[in-house]
Amino acid sequence: MTAPDTRCDVLVVGSGGAGMSAAVAAREQGASVIIITKAALGASNTGRAQGGIQAALGPEDSTEAHFEDTLAAGHDDGDPVLVRTLVEGGPGAIEWLASIGVPFTRDGDELRVIRCGGARRPRLLQAGERTGAEMVRALRAAVRTSGARVRESTALMSLVPVAGGWRATTLAKDGSHSEVMATTVLLAAGGGMGGEAARIGVKSTNHSDATPEVLEMALALGATGRDLDSWQRHPTGAIWPPGLGGYALPETTRSYGATLHAASGEQFVDELAPRDVVADAIIRTVEEGRGAPAPDGTMGVWLDTTAIDRVNGAGFTADRLAYVHNRYLTQGVDITKERVLVHPVLHYRNGGLVIDEHGHTTLDGLYAAGEITGGVHGTNRLMGNSLLDTVVFGRIAGAAAAREALS
Ligand SMILES: Cc1cc2nc3c(=O)[nH]c(=O)nc-3n(C[C@H](O)[C@H](O)[C@H](O)COP(=O)(O)OP(=O)(O)OC[C@H]3O[C@@H](n4cnc5c(N)ncnc54)[C@H](O)[C@@H]3O)c2cc1C
């Protein structure tokens, strides 16, 4: 069955943080918008993010420090113009998210900021422990009230440049095909690391929809990519009990004092070093035969989560890390009493489509935002910078795609 053709000014592909931010921004410019998304609106990696979102809002922080930390963590491979755009957009992005209903955690009147790996100052903001889920909840409501038309359970299958724009072919889960004609298209389909992990048979933190076909489509059309072979592992993937496979303990566990140990008990890395440094150190420790085995023989290292309450006082873990605490409790492990075994797990694509500071790719009328793009994080992303990327560049690219479509 073929549904009737549909036209719009801006077609948004994907409904994570980037797609939903973009759709709202495009509607604010007066453009007609269609979002197509593989599952329910907001089903995405964005909704899985626990750790938080970075922005230079701490009392001793500055966008300059955020800029330098981001470039340094990315091995100076980031595009300085994009990194500048990211960090300078940080405070405004938080203000906007708060205005649409994201309940950022406060201590009294002040936003709570935490120092995380690779950041020289406390800069990580949280909405409880499920920052991504809170963002998705608020963004979904903003999309629903924006007037954007949403096609759920619908995947982009092909994209073809035509006179005056693009023709997209979609496939819905009920098997129906349809076409959308759009003046501009904005790709926000994520980095697809779940699909990459499945291809090579390793565990990943990603949502099951996180497959890379949209990125591959854009590259096949001739869009320029960068750092496409640069992937990031999350340092602390759970390897035991088996029911937690692929789950990553948030990096805030280490911000709050959890320490990493070889089987001998030796500490082997600065727990607040950038993510790739910590992940590489864990892998090296295991390869050198200094790791500790899980009951099924899988090798990892110890993350001593019991240190968190020792450093901060009894009850801290249950309060600040209730989600991870409860996830382990359901598997019979109390992380306040027992340390846990971890090993890095595939997590994030650092590279992607080349964009300029307006989110424009190298193809006419084609925009992109979020994890599908490259250049914002160089070849290693600072934790918390991806959620920020989705909002800052989602909003910029959505507005730019709308302006071009309406011009
Ligand atoms: C477990 C986990 C924890 C994380 N924690 C943090 C954190 O604390 N802080 C942080 O900054 N970052 C974190 N990240 C990274 C961050 O969440 C993601 O990089 C970011 O949210 C990506 O947003 P996005 O909008 O670009 O893509 P996604 O959120 O991945 O959304 C992509 C969307 O595209 C849709 N899609 C895909 N293919 C198609 C297709 N063919 N047709 C139509 N739609 C399609 C998907 O269904 C989805 O809706 C975490 C990631 C994971 C997996």
The ligand as an SDF file (V2000), in Angstrom:
LIG
                    3D

 53 58  0  0  0  0  0  0  0  0999 V2000
   23.5030    4.7520   27.3730 C   0  0  0  0  0  0  0  0  0  0  0  0
   23.9490    6.1130   26.8890 C   0  0  0  0  0  0  0  0  0  0  0  0
   24.2740    7.0940   27.8210 C   0  0  0  0  0  0  0  0  0  0  0  0
   24.6890    8.3510   27.3740 C   0  0  0  0  0  0  0  0  0  0  0  0
   24.9520    9.3300   28.3060 N   0  0  0  0  0  0  0  0  0  0  0  0
   25.2610   10.5720   27.8770 C   0  0  0  0  0  0  0  0  0  0  0  0
   25.3800   11.6370   28.8100 C   0  0  0  0  0  0  0  0  0  0  0  0
   25.1770   11.4790   30.0070 O   0  0  0  0  0  0  0  0  0  0  0  0
   25.6960   12.8790   28.3250 N   0  0  0  0  0  0  0  0  0  0  0  0
   25.9010   13.1150   26.9840 C   0  0  0  0  0  0  0  0  0  0  0  0
   26.1740   14.2520   26.6190 O   0  0  0  0  0  0  0  0  0  0  0  0
   25.7740   12.1210   26.0960 N   0  0  0  0  0  0  0  0  0  0  0  0
   25.4390   10.8690   26.4910 C   0  0  0  0  0  0  0  0  0  0  0  0
   25.2840    9.8720   25.5790 N   0  0  0  0  0  0  0  0  0  0  0  0
   25.4080   10.1960   24.1590 C   0  0  0  0  0  0  0  0  0  0  0  0
   24.1770   10.9390   23.6950 C   0  0  0  0  0  0  0  0  0  0  0  0
   23.0400   10.4830   24.3810 O   0  0  0  0  0  0  0  0  0  0  0  0
   23.9520   10.7480   22.1970 C   0  0  0  0  0  0  0  0  0  0  0  0
   25.1340   10.8710   21.4910 O   0  0  0  0  0  0  0  0  0  0  0  0
   23.0000   11.8090   21.6940 C   0  0  0  0  0  0  0  0  0  0  0  0
   21.8570   11.8140   22.4940 O   0  0  0  0  0  0  0  0  0  0  0  0
   22.6690   11.5660   20.2420 C   0  0  0  0  0  0  0  0  0  0  0  0
   21.5400   12.3450   19.9160 O   0  0  0  0  0  0  0  0  0  0  0  0
   21.0220   12.4000   18.4350 P   0  0  0  0  0  0  0  0  0  0  0  0
   19.7700   13.1870   18.4550 O   0  0  0  0  0  0  0  0  0  0  0  0
   22.1120   12.8350   17.5250 O   0  0  0  0  0  0  0  0  0  0  0  0
   20.7200   10.8670   18.0510 O   0  0  0  0  0  0  0  0  0  0  0  0
   19.8100    9.7930   18.7990 P   0  0  0  0  0  0  0  0  0  0  0  0
   19.4050   10.2290   20.1380 O   0  0  0  0  0  0  0  0  0  0  0  0
   20.5480    8.5100   18.6560 O   0  0  0  0  0  0  0  0  0  0  0  0
   18.5060    9.7660   17.8870 O   0  0  0  0  0  0  0  0  0  0  0  0
   18.5400    9.2710   16.5740 C   0  0  0  0  0  0  0  0  0  0  0  0
   17.1130    9.1710   16.0560 C   0  0  0  0  0  0  0  0  0  0  0  0
   17.1430    8.8140   14.6780 O   0  0  0  0  0  0  0  0  0  0  0  0
   16.1910    7.7870   14.4340 C   0  0  0  0  0  0  0  0  0  0  0  0
   16.6060    7.0560   13.2260 N   0  0  0  0  0  0  0  0  0  0  0  0
   17.7190    6.3250   13.0260 C   0  0  0  0  0  0  0  0  0  0  0  0
   17.7280    5.8200   11.7820 N   0  0  0  0  0  0  0  0  0  0  0  0
   16.5950    6.2660   11.1880 C   0  0  0  0  0  0  0  0  0  0  0  0
   16.0100    6.0700    9.8970 C   0  0  0  0  0  0  0  0  0  0  0  0
   16.5680    5.2990    8.9440 N   0  0  0  0  0  0  0  0  0  0  0  0
   14.8280    6.6650    9.6150 N   0  0  0  0  0  0  0  0  0  0  0  0
   14.1950    7.4260   10.5660 C   0  0  0  0  0  0  0  0  0  0  0  0
   14.6920    7.6340   11.8010 N   0  0  0  0  0  0  0  0  0  0  0  0
   15.8830    7.0560   12.0980 C   0  0  0  0  0  0  0  0  0  0  0  0
   16.2050    6.9730   15.7270 C   0  0  0  0  0  0  0  0  0  0  0  0
   15.0490    6.1730   15.8380 O   0  0  0  0  0  0  0  0  0  0  0  0
   16.2630    8.1110   16.7540 C   0  0  0  0  0  0  0  0  0  0  0  0
   14.9790    8.6380   16.9720 O   0  0  0  0  0  0  0  0  0  0  0  0
   24.8480    8.6130   25.9860 C   0  0  0  0  0  0  0  0  0  0  0  0
   24.5350    7.6150   25.0540 C   0  0  0  0  0  0  0  0  0  0  0  0
   24.0820    6.3760   25.4820 C   0  0  0  0  0  0  0  0  0  0  0  0
   23.7580    5.3390   24.4700 C   0  0  0  0  0  0  0  0  0  0  0  0
  1  2  1  0
  2  3  1  0
  2 52  2  0
  3  4  2  0
  4  5  1  0
  4 50  1  0
  5  6  2  0
  6  7  1  0
  6 13  1  0
  7  8  2  0
  7  9  1  0
  9 10  1  0
 10 11  2  0
 10 12  1  0
 12 13  2  0
 13 14  1  0
 14 15  1  0
 14 50  1  0
 15 16  1  0
 16 17  1  0
 16 18  1  0
 18 19  1  0
 18 20  1  0
 20 21  1  0
 20 22  1  0
 22 23  1  0
 23 24  1  0
 24 25  2  0
 24 26  1  0
 24 27  1  0
 27 28  1  0
 28 29  2  0
 28 30  1  0
 28 31  1  0
 31 32  1  0
 32 33  1  0
 33 34  1  0
 33 48  1  0
 34 35  1  0
 35 36  1  0
 35 46  1  0
 36 37  1  0
 36 45  1  0
 37 38  2  0
 38 39  1  0
 39 40  1  0
 39 45  2  0
 40 41  1  0
 40 42  2  0
 42 43  1  0
 43 44  2  0
 44 45  1  0
 46 47  1  0
 46 48  1  0
 48 49  1  0
 50 51  2  0
 51 52  1  0
 52 53  1  0
M  END
$$$$
